[in-house]
Amino acid sequence: MSTVEKLDRLIASQLQAALTSAFIGRRIVVVEQTTSTNDAILQIASPKGAAVSGPPAHGDEGLVLFAEHQTAGRGQRGNRWESAAGEGLWFSILLRPQIQINESYRLTVWAIEALSDVIRAEFSLDSTIKMPNDIQLRGRKVAGVLVEMRAQQKAPHVAVVGIGVNANQSDFPNELQDKATSIAMTLGRRVNRQEFAVAVLRQLDRTYRQRFVNKGC
């Protein structure tokens, strides 16, 4: 039996079918387990036969990779992100925004604002943003964003936007119990992760187009 219950799995084909004409989510991959989705998305996107550190193919911009479980999820400043199997949304997005490396903060702001808005709209929860990259519910961390950019010559820089959301966790390690929470703990009920993922990707897609595509940089 998988570590993730069959009825609560993220299903890539269903996610993609709900995101017709989307830029973010034009291709969706769900893996059972990986070290970090930021690392895994670069491996999947790199041209066949290229080194892991090689540049991703241009056609993979907008690729989203979800992991049901991360064994070495990363947060800011090298902090470990607890990623319980099947309990949250752990995913990364591959982008090529027309921005410079030192402007990567713009992607962080875009992602945390979009995510906070979805939590408010979907669950009527008073989510708050704690800069530079966290979202909180009742003073405890519920989500975070990690942006990593790689410089490219004669091409837009590659950006990987990693997002982690505590959706259905019911408990955390001792050292995090007074610092972290989940949407389910705040609501008093479990979250449908598939529906929540669709809402998040739709909002990210719409606002990315507004900030980085339609209006230019």
N, C-alpha and C positions, 0 to 999 in steps of 0.2 A: 504494500500500500504506500502511495506517495506520502511525503511529509505534508502535503497540502490536500485537504479533503476535496474529493472529486467535484462536489457540487459548488465549491467556493473558489474554483480556479479561474484565473484570467484566461480568456480564450482569444487568441490573436485574430482569428478570422472574424469573430463577432465584433471585436473592437474596430477593426478596419472597415467592416460593413457599415458601422454606425457613423463613420467619418468620411463619407463620400465627398470628393472635391477638396479634402483638407490638404494643406501643405505639411503641417506637423501631424504625423500619423499616416502619411501616404504609404508607408511600409511599417508594419508592427511585428515585432518578434517577442515571444514570451519564452524565457528559459526557466528550467526548474531551479537551478542554483548556479551562482557565480560568485567570484570574490567581490567584485564591484561592478555595477552596471556601467560606470564611466569607462572602465577598462574593457569590459566585454563588448561595448558598442563599437569601439575602435577596431577590435579584432574582427568583428563581423563585417564592418564597413570597408576594411582595407582591401585593396585589389587582390584577387586570387594569386597566391604565391608571393605576395609582398611581405616584408617583415611586419611584425605587430606594430612597430613604431612608424610604419610608412603612412603616407597620407591616404585618407579615405577617398573613394571614388566620388566624383561630383554628383552622380546620380543618386547617391544615398542621402543627400541632404533632406531633412525631415524624417529620417528614420527614428523610430522610438523602440527602445528595448526595455522590457519589463523583466524582472527576476522575481520568482516567488520567494526566493531566499538569497540573501547576501551573507557570505561568510566573513567578508572584510570590508563592509560598507564604510565609506569615509565621510567625515564632516569637515568643517573648517579647521585649519591649523593642525591637520592630521588626526583629529579626534575620531574615535571609532563611532560608527552609527549602528545601534542595535536594530537588526532587521529580522524580526521573528518570521518564520516561514508561514506564508499565507495570511498574514495578519495586517499587512500594510500595502502601500503602493511604493515600490522601489523601482525607479526607472530613469533612463537617460535619453536625451534627445541630441541628435547630431545636426549641427547647423553651420552655415557659412555666412554669417552676417557681415555686412559691409562696414565693419568697425575695426578699430585698432586694438591691439592687445591690451593697452592701458585703459580701454573703455569697457572691459569685460563686466564691470560693475553694472552697466546698463542692462545686461542680460539677467543678472541677479535680481535687480529691482523689478524688471518685467515679470520674471517668473514668480517671485514671492507675492507681488501684487495680484497677479492673475489667480494664484492658488488661494490666497486669502479671500478674494472675492467669491470664488466657487464655494468655499467652506461656509461663508455667510449666506450665500444664495440657496445652497442645497439643504443646509441643516439649520438655518436661522441661528447660527452661533456667532458670538461676538469675537471673531478672530482678530488678533492684533499682530502687527509686524514689529519685530525686534531686529533692528539693523545690526549687522549687515545682511544676514541671510536666514533669519528664523521667523517662524510663525508660532504664536502662542495662543492657548486657550486657558483663561483663568490663571494667567501667569506662569503656565508650564508649556514647555516646547511640544508642539504637535507635528511640526514639519520643518524641513530645512532644504536649502539649495546649495549646490556646489558647482561652480562654473570653472571649467578648465579650457584654456585656449592654446592652440599650437600655431605658430607662425608658418606661413606658406609663402614661397616666392612665386610671384607672378600669378597669384590666385588669392581669393578671399581667405582669411585665416579660418581654421577649423575651430569650432566651439562645441564642447560637450557640456550640456546642461543636465546635471544630476539632481534628481528630486526624490526626497523621501518623505512619506506621510504616514504617521501612525494612525491607522484606520480602526482596527479591531483588537488591538492589544488590551489585555485585561490586567496585566501586571508587568513590572519592569525590574531589572536588577536593583539590589538595595541602594546602590549609589545613585540611581536615577529616579527613585520613587518620589522624591520631592521636587524633581526638576522636569519630568516628562509626563505626558498624558497622551490619550488617544481620543479620536472623535467618538468612538463607542463609549468610552468611560464617561465622557462629558454628556452624551445624549442619553445614556442608560439603555442603549440597544445597539445591535450590530449594524454595520454599514454594508450595503451591497457594493462590493468593490468594483465589479464590472460596470455598473451604472455610474459610480463615482469616477472611475477612470475615463469614461466617455465624456462626462461633464468637464473634467479637468483638461483633457486634450482639446476639446472644442474651444474652451476659453483661452488656452495657450495659443492655439492656432489663430483665433480671431485677433487677439491683441498683438501677436507677433507680426501679423500682416500690417496692422495699423502703425506699429512703431518702427519696424525694420524693413518693410517691403513697400507698402503703398506710398509712404511719405518719404522714403529714402532716409539717409543718415546725414 
